[in-house]
């Protein structure tokens, strides 16, 4: 009986009727816009004594263009056709109150034509945006210096300038019941695999949340593995990276009010690629890419190896180095594990504080944290000189990874390896590495394997994996992306 009542209640709630859409009227608009201080309701009279009413939110529209394109032409209108006098390219007629509300809140002006008994809407948004600046998260010495902004239209323009083709498609969606955030899906028709496009469309349309202010929040609802520390969408604020990814057969997702664009599908190895890889000479670019992989390995295993060797496998340390370690640790009150935990925790506190503090103060904090605290910790007997050196090497190595989200994942992996090394020694690090590799092999991005082209294996894609081969030899797009057009050049007749 209890379950029947519950089921009946559920059916009743699903049958709730949708609110009836009301026709727009001046009184209904005034009622809806009550207690909104930035609402302006202006009455004007034309040359032929025709009364018109303008309604807008002064905080959302361009007031200069309002006078120039709407008010002055309407006042000087000598005939009854006000619709034809408005000096803007886009004027629409509306009838529903709900539609009028949405348009008002996007920066439109409502005009009531009393003679014709119609409501006109003129989009006139105030485009508040900072200028196109240099990227601060993906800095390079050579190459393009422009970056995305918080406005969608300029961002799409930056991409279209690099890809002036009609096959570049953009699909617009709305997410967030309160924020009404615009999301644009961008791809190259006839190149991007349709399976990726359909998956992205479905995931975006199924998003059900109230507020979205950043692209990472959209990515959280589109990821297949939300509990993983590894990002399944690449975030970038560089238009050249976005255009290059589209040319490979990926798709991008632009989100309103954020300069960071989502790119998918990606693999683990895409997070180690830099825009400068395709600008430098290929031997130099290959060397730098190998350095990044080695730096990632050092950043997550160097301190755990120190703890494992000094705790469980000190007999593996060469005798001369062992004498240095013994002398360095002779007066320390902590075990190697707690010594490493203490220093790494202090380092993370300094790193986070430097991000939150003003720019001018963060430099002072770096000097205090790197020199004063480090030197004081050694003299006070809280850490050994050897550990301080290893912590510096490990920290600097972690910053070589171009993707910031991946840098944060390094920290969690390092602490996990540190715990395993203190318990099981080197065998614990090996176990942790196996778990990480198994986890990476199980991840997907838009339902595509995250660890390809290693697993599954695509041998042709290795020319742009651990090394960056010559551009003249990279004549086909990556097989693991399954593009509809394999070749990257046109066949000549």
Number of C-alpha atoms within 10 A of each C-alpha: 6 6 8 9 10 11 12 10 11 11 11 10 10 8 8 8 7 6 6 6 11 12 13 19 14 13 9 12 15 14 9 12 16 9 9 10 10 12 17 15 14 12 12 13 15 19 13 12 13 18 15 19 16 19 21 24 23 18 15 20 22 18 15 9 15 19 12 13 18 20 21 15 17 24 19 14 21 15 14 17 13 23 18 13 19 19 18 15 8 10 15 11 13 15 15 14 17 14 14 20 16 12 16 22 15 16 21 25 26 24 23 21 19 13 12 11 7 15 22 19 21 24 19 22 21 17 12 11 11 9 12 15 11 16 19 11 13 16 16 16 8 10 13 16 16 16 22 26 22 20 18 18 11 15 23 16 14 19 21 16 11 13 17 10 10 9 12 17 13 16 11 12 14 16 21 16 12 10 13 17 19 16 22 21 19 22 26 22 16 13 19 21 19 15 12 22 20 12 14 20 14 12 17 21 12 12 15 11 13 12 15 21 15 18 21 19 12 23 21 16 16 21 19 16 16 13 8 13 14 20 23 27 24 24 24 21 22 27 25 20 18 24 20 15 18 22 19 21 26 25 24 25 25 27 30 23 18 17 21 24 25 22 23 22 25 25 25 21 16 16 21 19 21 19 18 17 21 16 14 15 14 16 14 13 21 21 14 21 23 16 16 21 17 13 22 21 16 21 27 25 23 19 26 28 20 23 29 27 19 22 17 15 14 15 10 10 13 9 11 8 10 15 12 13 18 12 12 17 21 11 13 16 12 14 15 23 20 17 17 24 16 14 19 21 12 14 19 13 12 18 15 10 14 19 10 11 12 10 10 9 11 17 13 12 17 15 11 14 18 15 12 12 15 22 15 12 16 17 12 12 16 18 27 24 18 14 21 19 11 17 19 15 16 22 20 13 21 23 18 20 21 19 20 17 15 20 20 14 16 23 17 13 17 22 19 16 27 28 20 21 28 24 16 15 23 22 13 20 25 15 15 19 15 12 12 13 12 12 14 19 17 13 22 20 23 22 13 17 22 25 23 22 21 17 13 12 13 13 13 15 19 15 15 19 20 19 19 24 19 16 12 6 8 16 12 15 20 21 17 21 23 19 20 14 15 16 13 12 10 6 6 4 3
